[in-house]
Amino acid sequence: MSRQSAYGLRARLNGEPFDLAWNAALRCRFDALAEAAMDRALNGVEVPHFYKGELIGTSRRYDERLTVALLAMQERFRGPRHYGSHPAALFEAQDFGPLLERVESGPETWQDEIYARIEDNLLEVGEDGDDGFEDWEAD
């Protein structure tokens, strides 16, 4: 799949399992990036010093601007909150493996999953025929 196709699919399935798995993957990589930024903040970056083309020494440079920027962006990678009865509530933010399995083998949308549960009598529909799905939509 091309990069454009992947982003197009993500846009089409906004809020659905594929999008949730995409965000979980981003959070996993963000955690690795945060660890690297923390290492740089604590240990600095080695800077070589040359004189007439020869390495004469090194020093450490500490710059927390990157760390501060990354930590400020961390909230952007949080997924939407879902009610406890919404199928997405079964997955934690870091559940990339289970989400990937859900994307591969489950219905394409949460609504399809809800309807499948209704058909399997796993989710009760109210007397008015309302499955409550509209209440679960992301903010």
Helices and strands as residue ranges (DSSP letters): H 3-12, H 17-43, E 45-51, E 54-61, H 65-73, G 74-77, G 87-90, H 96-105, H 110-119, H 133-136
